[in-house]
Amino acid sequence: MQPEGRGRRGEGECSPRYKGAQTFRRGRALEFYRQLETKRDTLKKQLAVPELQSIHPVIAGELKATEAIMNDFVALFQLNEFLENAQQED
């Protein structure tokens, strides 16, 4: 049996004692997501560069993979509400 105030992982709710760490981790997750957004934007720009036409399939594949990672990352870390709030603030 668990001591009161401590939940098992995966139960969704944490005690107030762990909220700071959870917020810190979520902040780091959001920063990593922003880095993925930058990589995605760079790949999109590269698709439009005529000089890179010969490697267009490679860039398109990397773009597709990056977007899949972003979608998985959002789902895994439950970032939907945080990303929506960030977009509304911009």
C-alpha positions, 0 to 999 in steps of 0.5 A: 500500500502506498503512503497517503499523498503519493500516487502510483505512476500513471494515475494522472494526479500527482501530489502538490509536492511533485507539481514543480518537477512535473511543470519543469519536465513539461517545460522541457518537453515544450522546448523540445517540441519547439525545436522539432517545429524549427526542424520541420520549418527548415525542411519545408523551406528546403523543399522549395529550394530549386538547388535541392530538387535532386534530394527532394524525396529524402527531404520529404521523407525527413519532413514526414518523419519529423511530423510523425515524431511531433504528433507522437510527442504531443500525444505521449506528453499530453501537450495539446492544451499547452500548445493551444494556449501557447498559440492563443498567446502568440 
